[in-house]
Structure formats: structure tokens, C-alpha cells
Amino acid sequence: MKYSIIIPVYNEEENIEVFYNRLIKVLKNLHKSYEVIFVNDGSTDNSLNILKKIRDIRIISLTRNFGQQAALMAAFNNVKGDEIITIDVDLQMNPEDIPKLINKINEGYDIVYGVYNKNRKNIFRKICSNFAKWSLSKLIPYNSTTETGGFRIIKNYVIKQIIQFKEKSKMLDSLLCWTGYKIGKVDVNHNNRYAGKSKYSFFKLIKYWFDMVVSLTYIPLKIAIFGGIFIGGLALSLGLYYFIRYLFFGATVEGFTTLAIFIAMFSGIQLFCLGIIGEYLGRTNKEVMNKPEYIIKEITKSI
């Protein structure tokens, strides 16, 4: 089989049918064998019932909402295609742009991302997205491609490498860049959602970014170490300043405000460092418990 198309779904009942009708036209025009896999990530609306009415697809149903990354991993363990395409069902990315990804990967790339030529996200989402891309480029200097996203095509042998990783909190884009495979990109159109609201809130975006950083590097811990050294040096300098002042000018009651500010600042930094350590310990605990990334309730194939 040539292509496997993976579509994670979480409460997208208004978008599924329109998306599928457009997708299937594109796939038929490719004149290649393909499979379409929808991953129902614990939807609580009518999404699953709508999916079951569609012909010639496979449906992987998870027992609850495990998140998009886990939904993709569930599909990766069940794909048959030589090349795997992932795309969201909200129609912010056009199925009609899939041939662009295919043409680009045929140039010798292992992974190709569809990059928005005109991003319709609001200014806040753009800032967050650009910051995440910048962070990724600094964390993975050996792969210069920082344009990532949910619209991508990946060679099957890359997927086979990814699913062998044993970590429980996999961040797909981070791992794809980390592997060192050749990554390309093509410009694609970006639309507003066809219907419904985004499932990524501000706090989910922050969590996603932090998960990406923690899963890739120990830099936050190093920041805490060097920050502690810097603040320790600052405190030592301040102590030396007051000691010299005492020798020349005698005792003074001045500086209470300065002292209070520094105590508050040091307390905040200590809590910040403890929070960073806690994040790493929490992920270590998660790995030790060895719980599965997802639980599949059933895999069905429509006729």
C-alpha cells in the first residue's frame, strides 16, 4: 500500500463529512493505493457515529481522550502504507494540498511539512508559534528545519524508528527533528476552522511547549544551576558591600526594603527551580509506572 492517511478526531462532528468528501476526491486522483484511518480520541459528541457511517475507512477508537500525540502513535502502530500523511479534520489545512507534500518528498526527503504561506491565527497564537519554533531550533541545532505542524508526510521507515522509542510522553515533532532525517517543507494554504472551536487552549499550548522542551533537553535544569550561581554571587557581592559599608560608616538600619525585595526574589527563584525539578521528577515517575500511552477500545473497518 502506498499511502496511509491519519486523521485524529476529538469532538469534530460538524467537520467530518465535509472533510472526508474533499479528502476522498484528492486520494482518488492520486491513482495509488491508500488507506484512511480516523482515530477517535475519546470524543463525547456524535463524531464516532458519523465516522461509522462512512465507507472504506478504518476507525481506531480510544477509551478516552489521551491527546493528539497519543492518537497519532496509536495509528502509527497500525499503518500499512509506505508513506504516512497526517492532517487535522478541522479543514484549516486543505486536503487538496496533499499532492504538494507528495511531490516534495519524492525529491528525496524523509519528512515533509506543510507550512502556512499565510497564517490566519490571531497575533497571540502567532507569537506562541514563532517562539516554539525558535525554541526548537535552539534545542536541536543539528536539524535546521523549525517549521513543524500537524500537516506532514513521513516515510514508513521513519515511523518504525519513532514507535520503538520507549518514552511515554512522546512529542512527535521533536522526535522527528531529533532523528536527523532529511526534512523538507512546502507552502500550503491556511484557513479558518470550518466549524467548531480549537481544542488547544492557552494552557494546553503552554503545556505542549513545556513538554517539548523537557522531553528534549536538560537545559532548564542547567538554567536553574547557573541562575543559582549568579544569584549566589550577587548575594555575596551585596554582603561584601554591606560589610565594607559597616567598616567605614558603622551600623545602619537602612536597607530593609532591599532586604525584603531580595528575600522575595530568592524565594520565587527557589520555587521556580523546584518546579523545574518537579517536572523532570514527574516525568521520571511516569516512565517508572510504565503505563501505556493510550488504550484502544476497538478497531473497526467500515464497508
N, C-alpha and C positions, 0 to 999 in steps of 0.2 A: 504494500500500500504506500502511496506517495505522500499524502498529506493527512495529518491529524489536526483538526481544529478544536481547540479547547475554549469553552465559554463558561466562566464561573457565574453563578446566578444567586443573588440574595435579595429576595423581595422585589422582583422586577416584572411583575405580572403585566404591566402596561407596555413593556418594551419587547417582550419575547417574540411574539408573532411577526411584528414588523421587521425586527432584526433578522429573524430566520428567513423570511421571504426574500430579503435583499441578499443575505449570505448565500443562499442556495443557488441563486442566479449566477453569482460570481463563480462558485465552485463548478457548476456545470459547464461554464465557458472555458474552464481550465483544461478540460478533456483529459483529466488524470484521475486515478482512483483516490478516494478520500473517505474519511470518517468524521462525523461531527459528534463531539462529546460535550454535553452540558453537565456541569457539576452543580447540583442543588445544595447550596451551603446552608442548610437548615432554614430555608425560607418559611415564614409564618403566614404568608399571604397565599394566593392561588397559583403561584408560579409552578409548582410541581404538577398540578392538574393540567395546566396549559401545556407543559412540556410533554406529558404523556399522550396528548392528542396529536403531536407532531410525528410525522412518519420518518423512518430511516435515520434515526439518531440513537445514540446511547446516552443514558441518564445515570450518573453516579450520584446517589443521594447520601448525604452525610447525616448523622444522627442529630446534629445541632450545628449552630454557626461556629465554625472553627477559624474563620478568617480566609481571606483570598489566597494567601500564601499556602495554607494547608490544602485548600481546594485544588489549587494547581498541582501540588505534589500528589494528591490522590489521583488526578488524571494522568500525570506523568508515569505513574506506576501501571497504567492500563492502556497506554497508547500503542498503536501498531505502525504508525506512519514513519517514513524516512525523515520527514521534516514536520516539525510541530509548530503550529501557529496559535498564539493566544490573543484573544480580543475580548473586550468587555461588551456586554449586551445593551448598554445604555445609548449606543449609537453616537457617542462623542467621537468615535473613530469609525470611519466609513469602511464597511466590508469591501466596497469597490476598490479600495487601495491595497488589498491583499496582493494583486499581481505585482505591485511595486516592490513589495518585500521579496517576492519570489525571484524577480529579475535581479535584484541586488545580491541575494545570497548565491545565485548562480554564477556570480563573478568571483567566487572563491572564498566567501566569508563563512564563518561557522554560526554566527548570530547576527541578526539584523533587527534594528529597532525602527519603528515608525515614529518620526519626530515631527511635532506640530510646526507647520510653517507659519501659522498664525494662532497663537494661544488665546482662547476665549475665556480662560479662567480670570477671576477677579484679581485685583492687584495684590491682595494679601496672599492668595494661593500661588501667584507667580513668584512672589518673593520667597515663600517657603520652598517652592520647587527649585528655584535657582540656587538657594542656599544648600539644599540637599545634594544637588548636582556638584556644586563646588566642594562640599564635604567629601563626596565620593571620589572626586579627582585627587584630593589630598590624601585620602586613606589608601587609595590603590594607585600609586604613581606609575606602576608598570602597565597600566592599561589606560590610555589617554581618552577613551570614549566615556563621556559622562552623561550622554543623552540616553536616558532609560525611560521605561514606561511599560504599560500593560499591553501594547500592541507590538508584537515581536514574532519572529520566526527563528527557530532553533533546530539545528541538526540533531538527529536522534542520538548520535554518539555523545553529544554534549549532555543530553538529558540523562543518559545512562551513567555518566560521571556524577551528576548532581544527586541522583537518588541514592547513590552509595554513601553520601555524607550522612553521618550518624547523628548530627546535632538535631535537637528537637525544634528549635526556633529558627528555621531556615528563612533567609531573606534572599529571594531568587535573584534579583538584580545584582546584589552584592556578590553572590556566589558566581554568577555568570561572568562578572568582571574579574573576579579573583582567579578563575581558572586559567586566564591568559589566552583563551581562544580569540580568534580574529573577529572583531565586532565592526559591523558597518551600520549605516543609518541612511534613511531616505525621508524626504519631506512628505508629510501626509496632511490632510485637512483635519481640522479640529472643530467640532460642532458643540452647541449646547446640548444638554441631555434631551432626548426625545420626550421623555416623561419621567415623573418622579423626582426624588431628591437624592443627592450624593450620599453614599453610606460612609464617607470619610469626613468625620467632624474634625475640628481643630485639634482636639486632644488625641484623636486617632492618628492624625498626621504627625504630631509631636512624638507619639509612641513609636510610630513606624520609623521615623528618623533616628530615634534613640536606639531602637532595636538594631538598625542597620549599623550604627557606629559601634555598639557594644559587641555585635557579632563579628566584626571585622578586626578590631584593634584593642590594644590596652592603653591607647593614648589618654583616655580620660583619667586612668589611674596615674599615669605619668604627669599629667597636668596637676593632679592633686599633690603629688610628691614635690614637684618643682614650685608649686604655689606655696606649699608649706615651708620650703626652704626660703623662698622670697620673703614671706611674712615673718618667719623666724629672724631673718637678717634685719628686716625693718624694725622688729621689736627690740633686737639687740642694739641697733643704732639709736633708737629712741631712749632706751635705758642708759646708754653711754652719754647721750645728750643731757639727760636729767642729772646724771652723776657729775658731769663736768659743771653743770649749772649750780649744783649744790655746793661744789668745792669753792666756786668763785663768789656765789651770791647767797649761799646759805639756804636753809629750808624755805619752802614756799607752798602755799595751798593752791596755787594756780594749777590749771591743767586738769581739773576734774572733768570738764566736758570732753577733752581729748581722751582721757582715760575711758570714759563711758562709751565714746564712739568706737574706740579700738576694741573694747570688750564685746560690744555688739557685733562688730565686724568679724572678729575672730570666731565668735560663736556661730555666726552664719556660715562662715567658710568651713568650720568643722562639721556642721550639719550637712553642708553640700558634699564634702568629701566622704562622709559616712553614707550619704545617699548613693554616690557612685559605687562605693564598695558593696553596698547592699544590692545594687543592680547586678553586679557580677556574681555575688553570692546566690542571689535568687535564681539566676540562670544556671549556675552550677548545681543548685538543688534540683532544678527541673531536669537536668541531664541525669542526675543520680537516680531520681524517681523513675526515669525511663518510661514515662507514659507515651503512648502513640501520638503522633501529630494530629491524627484525625481518626474517626471511626466511620466506616462505610456501613450504612444501613442496608442498602441494596444497589445492585447494578442491573438496570433493565434496558432492553433494546426494543424500541418501537418498531412496528411493522407497517 
